[in-house]
Amino acid sequence: MSSAELSENGERALKRALGSEHAAVWLYGLAKAFAADSGVVSAVDEGISAHRDHRDRTRRLLRGAGSTPPPADPAYQPPESVTDQTSAVHALVAAEQDCSVGWLAVLERSEDRRLSQLALDCLTGAATRATTLRLEIGEQPSFPAFPGRT
């Protein structure tokens, strides 16, 4: 992807999505320390792998477009204190929601087919992981009507 293929709005949205991926990787690492049930452990392992992949792909896209990807912060503040598995899962659901919002913004601003496909894949993955996590802790509704909408 060349810089001509990434609009200014698309680049800004992609950088914000990358920021949400950085935060998700960090929060999944935190949640791993509290994961006890096999379903949660599995969801955490799958989630951190997916977010690392999305982060790395997004960095490559930005570099390929001649843009400097923003670095990860040293730490992120969870929406609530993480003290056990349930609070860790709530933090992960919030991280997935943030990723959904970020990737929906990319999808809405994308003019490149590859970028649109990445955004759609990431949005779908975030919504699916959030649903899995909500089901693990019995949260209802388990799936929002419109993923990525606040």
C-alpha positions in Angstrom: 0.0 0.0 0.0 1.5 3.3 -1.0 0.9 6.6 0.8 -1.4 7.7 -2.0 -3.7 4.7 -1.1 -4.1 5.7 2.5 -6.2 8.9 3.0 -5.5 11.2 5.8 -8.8 10.2 7.5 -8.0 6.5 6.9 -4.5 6.9 8.4 -5.8 8.6 11.5 -8.4 5.9 12.0 -5.8 3.2 11.4 -3.5 4.8 14.0 -6.4 4.9 16.5 -7.2 1.2 15.8 -3.5 0.4 16.4 -3.7 2.2 19.7 -6.7 -0.1 20.7 -4.7 -3.1 19.6 -1.8 -2.1 21.8 -4.1 -1.7 24.7 -5.8 -5.1 24.0 -2.4 -6.9 23.9 -1.5 -5.3 27.3 -4.9 -6.1 28.9 -4.8 -9.7 27.7 -1.4 -10.1 29.3 -2.8 -8.7 32.5 -5.8 -11.0 32.3 -3.6 -14.1 31.8 -2.5 -13.7 35.4 -6.1 -14.1 36.6 -7.4 -16.7 34.2 -8.2 -19.9 36.0 -11.1 -21.7 34.1 -10.0 -23.6 31.0 -12.5 -21.7 28.8 -11.1 -18.3 30.0 -7.5 -19.5 29.6 -8.3 -20.6 26.1 -10.0 -17.3 25.3 -7.1 -15.3 26.7 -4.6 -17.3 24.7 -6.6 -16.9 21.4 -7.2 -13.2 22.1 -3.6 -12.2 22.8 -2.5 -14.1 19.7 -5.1 -12.4 17.5 -4.4 -8.9 18.8 -0.6 -9.3 18.3 -1.3 -10.4 14.8 -3.6 -7.4 14.2 -1.1 -5.0 15.8 1.7 -6.3 13.6 -0.3 -6.2 10.4 -1.4 -2.7 11.2 2.2 -1.6 11.8 3.2 -3.0 8.5 0.4 -1.3 6.7 1.2 2.1 8.2 4.9 1.7 7.4 4.1 0.6 3.8 2.1 3.7 3.5 5.0 5.8 4.6 3.6 6.6 8.0 5.2 6.0 11.4 3.1 3.7 13.6 2.5 5.0 17.1 4.3 3.0 19.8 2.5 1.2 22.6 2.2 2.9 25.9 4.2 1.3 28.8 0.9 0.5 30.5 -2.9 0.9 30.2 -5.6 1.7 32.7 -8.3 -1.0 32.8 -11.9 0.4 33.0 -12.1 -1.1 36.5 -9.7 -2.7 39.0 -8.7 -6.2 38.0 -8.6 -8.4 41.0 -10.0 -11.8 39.9 -11.0 -13.7 36.8 -14.4 -12.0 36.5 -13.0 -8.5 36.6 -10.3 -9.5 34.2 -12.9 -10.8 31.7 -14.8 -7.5 32.1 -11.6 -5.6 31.2 -11.2 -7.8 28.1 -14.8 -7.2 27.0 -14.1 -3.5 27.2 -10.9 -3.9 25.3 -12.7 -5.8 22.5 -15.4 -3.1 22.4 -12.6 -0.5 22.0 -11.1 -2.5 19.2 -14.5 -2.9 17.6 -15.0 0.9 17.7 -11.5 1.5 16.2 -11.9 -1.0 13.4 -15.4 0.1 12.5 -14.0 3.7 12.1 -11.3 2.3 9.8 -13.9 0.3 7.8 -16.0 3.5 7.4 -13.0 5.5 6.2 -11.2 3.0 4.1 -10.8 3.5 0.4 -8.5 0.5 -0.1 -9.9 -3.0 -0.5 -7.1 -4.7 1.5 -7.5 -2.2 4.4 -11.3 -2.7 4.3 -10.8 -6.5 4.5 -8.4 -6.1 7.4 -10.8 -3.8 9.2 -13.8 -6.2 8.6 -11.7 -9.2 9.8 -10.6 -7.3 13.0 -14.1 -6.0 13.7 -15.6 -9.5 13.3 -12.9 -11.1 15.5 -13.3 -8.5 18.2 -17.1 -9.0 18.3 -16.7 -12.7 18.3 -14.1 -12.7 21.2 -16.3 -10.3 23.2 -19.3 -12.6 22.8 -17.2 -15.6 23.9 -16.0 -13.7 26.9 -19.5 -12.5 27.9 -20.8 -16.1 27.6 -18.0 -17.3 29.9 -19.2 -15.0 32.7 -22.9 -15.2 31.9 -23.3 -11.6 30.9 -26.5 -10.8 28.9 -26.9 -9.7 26.3 -23.9 -11.6 25.1 -23.8 -9.9 21.7 -24.5 -6.2 20.9 -26.8 -5.5 18.1 -24.2 -3.4 16.3 -20.6 -4.2 17.1 -18.4 -1.1 17.1 -21.2 1.3 17.9 -21.1 3.0 21.3 
